[in-house]
Amino acid sequence: MKKFAWFPALVALGFLLPVSGRAQGVTFYPWSSVLAVSTNPQRAVWAEARFQTNSLFSSLDTELAPMVNFRRSPQSQFYAGAGANLGIVANLVDVSQLIKGYFLSVGVRVHPLVQVPQVGAAFEVSPYTAEDFKSGRFRAWLGITYQFGRKGGQ
């Protein structure tokens, strides 16, 4: 039975990603080595999948999170969300624990360049706790974002 512990993660991923299956935005947080792929972050509710890019393949962490924009303007958005840190690949390779922890996220994305409105900066604070709630850390991420199809004033 433990062999199929990754199934809930695939179901969650199916609900979080858009029906069309196309990414609407990509964000890279260079100091954390995290690549994030999101649905349209300009919508009121959107989802993001984050992938750790600085580890061995078997210890690759994946985070899935629904987000809610609570303030939007043409050049910025303030959002919050919550999600789970999953060890999908490690679970498949050595049947380790699937859910590694949980997190909250509060952030802002700013698109200040009128000439290139697709490019922006992202800043996020994110308290994180291990799956057993016995340890945690406070994360802060700064990165660059690119939103596909974004035109000036959107």
C-alpha positions in Angstrom: 0.0 0.0 0.0 2.9 2.4 0.8 4.0 1.9 -2.8 1.1 4.1 -4.0 1.6 6.9 -1.5 2.4 9.4 -4.3 -1.1 9.1 -5.8 -2.6 11.9 -3.7 0.1 14.3 -4.9 -0.8 13.5 -8.5 -4.5 14.1 -7.8 -3.7 17.5 -6.1 -1.5 18.5 -9.0 -4.4 17.7 -11.4 -6.7 20.1 -9.4 -4.1 22.9 -9.1 -2.9 23.1 -12.7 -5.1 24.7 -15.4 -7.2 22.5 -17.7 -5.2 23.8 -20.7 -2.0 22.5 -19.1 0.0 25.6 -20.1 2.1 27.7 -17.7 1.0 31.3 -17.4 4.0 32.4 -15.4 7.5 31.4 -14.4 9.4 32.7 -11.5 13.0 31.9 -10.5 14.3 32.6 -6.9 18.1 32.5 -7.5 19.2 32.6 -3.8 16.9 29.7 -2.9 17.4 27.8 -6.2 13.6 27.4 -6.7 11.8 27.5 -10.0 8.1 28.2 -9.8 5.5 27.6 -12.6 2.1 29.1 -12.1 -1.3 29.5 -13.6 -2.3 33.1 -14.4 -1.2 35.1 -11.3 -3.3 38.1 -12.4 -6.5 36.2 -11.6 -8.2 36.3 -8.2 -7.3 32.7 -7.5 -4.3 30.9 -9.0 -1.9 28.0 -8.3 1.8 27.5 -8.3 4.1 24.5 -8.4 7.7 25.1 -7.1 10.6 22.9 -7.9 13.9 22.9 -6.0 16.7 23.0 -8.6 19.9 22.6 -6.5 19.6 19.0 -5.3 20.1 15.5 -6.5 17.1 14.2 -8.5 16.1 11.7 -5.8 15.8 14.5 -3.2 14.0 17.0 -5.4 11.4 18.8 -3.4 8.2 20.0 -5.0 5.7 22.5 -3.5 2.1 22.9 -4.5 0.1 25.9 -3.4 -3.1 27.6 -4.3 -2.8 31.4 -4.0 -5.3 34.3 -3.6 -4.7 37.8 -4.7 -6.0 40.2 -2.1 -4.9 43.4 -3.9 -4.2 43.9 -7.6 -3.2 46.9 -9.7 -1.8 47.1 -13.3 1.8 47.0 -12.0 1.5 44.9 -8.8 -0.3 42.2 -6.9 -0.3 41.2 -3.2 -1.2 37.6 -2.6 -1.3 34.9 0.1 -1.6 31.1 0.0 -0.7 27.9 1.7 0.6 24.6 0.5 2.5 21.4 1.1 6.2 20.5 0.4 6.2 17.1 -1.2 9.1 14.6 -1.8 7.4 13.0 -4.9 10.6 11.7 -6.5 12.1 10.4 -3.3 8.8 8.7 -2.5 9.0 6.9 -5.9 12.6 6.0 -5.6 12.9 4.7 -2.0 9.3 4.9 -0.6 10.1 7.7 1.8 7.6 10.0 3.3 5.6 11.9 0.7 4.6 15.0 2.6 7.7 16.7 4.1 6.0 19.9 5.5 3.6 22.7 5.2 3.9 26.4 4.5 2.1 29.7 4.3 3.1 32.4 1.8 2.5 36.1 1.6 4.1 38.0 -1.3 4.1 40.8 -3.8 4.9 40.8 -7.5 5.8 44.0 -9.2 6.0 44.7 -12.9 7.6 48.2 -13.1 8.9 48.2 -16.7 6.3 49.6 -19.0 8.3 48.6 -22.1 8.5 45.0 -20.9 5.4 44.3 -18.8 6.0 40.6 -18.7 9.1 40.9 -16.6 8.8 41.6 -12.9 10.2 41.1 -9.4 8.8 38.8 -6.8 9.3 38.9 -3.0 7.7 36.4 -0.6 7.9 35.5 3.0 6.9 32.0 3.9 6.9 30.3 7.3 7.5 26.6 6.9 7.0 23.7 9.3 8.0 20.1 9.1 5.3 17.5 8.6 5.3 16.6 12.4 5.1 20.3 13.4 8.2 19.9 15.6 10.5 22.1 13.7 10.3 24.9 11.1 12.0 27.9 9.6 11.1 31.3 8.2 11.8 31.7 4.5 12.2 34.9 2.5 12.5 34.7 -1.3 13.4 37.3 -3.8 13.2 36.5 -7.5 12.5 37.4 -11.1 9.2 36.6 -12.8 8.0 36.3 -16.3 4.3 36.3 -17.2 3.4 34.9 -20.6 0.8 36.9 -22.7 0.9 39.9 -20.3 0.5 43.2 -22.1 0.9 46.7 -20.6 -1.7 47.7 -18.1 -2.8 44.2 -17.2 
